[in-house]
Amino acid sequence: MKRRVRMGLVTVGIVLAAAGCKSQNTETGAAEAAAEPGIVLTVSMPSSEWSGYVKELSDLYRKEHPEIGGIEWNLVDRSMYSDLLRVSLASQKLPDIICVGFDGSMEEWKDHLLPLEDQNVLQKLPMPYRTMGSLEGTVYSVPLQIQGIGIAYNQRLLRAAGWERFPETKSEFEQLCLDLEEQDIKPMMNHYKETLLTMANNLFMLPAMAEDNPTAYMESLLEEDRQQEYEENWQALADYFDLTLRFGNRDSLTTGAPTARDYFFIEKYAMLNDEGSWLAPVLAKSKPALEREISIGAIPLYEEAERNKLIVEVQALSVVKSSRHPKEAEEFLYWLATSTEASRYLRDTMGCLPVMAMNDESLEGLSPLAAEVKESIKEGRTALDVVNCLPGELKNKSAELWGFYLTGDLSREEVLKDYQSLWKDYMKHN
């Protein structure tokens, strides 16, 4: 009997509940903040890479806002963030500020979000990011930073295999892997242990993001005359997964992201699958010598290079309705997303690409990864991450199907059949 168990969700929920909805990266923005007078704000983000920076970032804000006694940050790994929010919601312990997606995801959460009122502050943000946090004319979130998602490459190891650039097509990707093996360099490190994270957050919608209009393409999946195109696109995704398993670490299905990063950072592998420019803060703090050797490139599903686009995720933050300090939380959110001080710290110290940096075309002062992402956006070689626009349940069910393909429990044909049924049911009720 085919397995249809929702992998990881039950376990993660139990663990988070037992831990009181805290992660191991909970930090305060001031020493012994709870012992100080004043307001304490709480922020939760799927950004464990920010660990080690938030105290200094918080202190920048508190210098001008003495009424804030402290800022507590719960920096959670991306693999468990959505489950953390659900556990926090069920226990009525949502932080003041949280991270949600757009469109369908925002629709799912809007009843718990505080409408933001200061439209003048948002004018500082460039278009189209300025309006991304709106739903039916109401602003619920403020875009903070932009992250590129794809394959992380160690350029030094690529050069050792005779490559001066990373591959742009499917056949080039396969050839690079062969050339690396010929030089006794391990090609790719996968971290498929977090199947839900890898599939639901990043990879399963790659064929749609290759289209000029991803939303229209997703709707067209239901049209009978598009079935051949539908199959070709999703077969390309399955081909990529097969290549990653063929050239990847032998324990791909049991390796987690932290372990995968460790091996990549000690240069045991030339590529790190399903990674993003969020590596920049980690490189800046712990691997500065490696920083200029790491690049981020699009996942090459197709032979047509122009169809292989770097995924761009816009991370936005919202204030929850249940916040005990909604006014203060909103003011901090605006400062974090639009102030010169915060943007400079994110850019210069952490190596991030703040949305405010898109107000001009300059690459000056950006980290190598942030500069790559910004340049890719300017040149039209990116696609907005539509996964964050989908409801959580649809993402998780889609991820399960592709996860069963990776483990061999479902064939390609079974995945495609079940996947199309899932989308038909979703479109019928939305």
Secondary structure, DSSP 8 states (H G I E B T S, - for coil): ------TTHHHHHHHHHHTTT--TTEEESSTTGGGSSSEEEEEEES-GGGTTTHHHHHHHHHHH-TTEEEEEEEE--GGGHHHHHHHHHHTT---SEEE--STHHHHHHGGGB-----HHHHTTS-TTGGGTTEETTEE--EEEEEEEEEEEEEHHHHHHTT-SS---SHHHHHHHHHHHHHTT-EEEE--TTSHHIIIIIIITTHHHHTSSSHHHHHHHTT-GGGHHHHHHHHHHHHHHHHHHHHHB-TTTTT--HHHHHHHHHTTSEEEEEEEEGGGHHHHHHH-TTTGGGEEEE----SSSGGG--EEEEEEEEEEBTT-S-HHHHHHHHHHHHH-HHHHHIIIIIT---BGGGGGS---TT--HHHHHHHHHHHTT-EEE-GGGGS-HHHHHHHHHHHHHHHTTSS-HHHHHHHHHHHHHHHHHT-
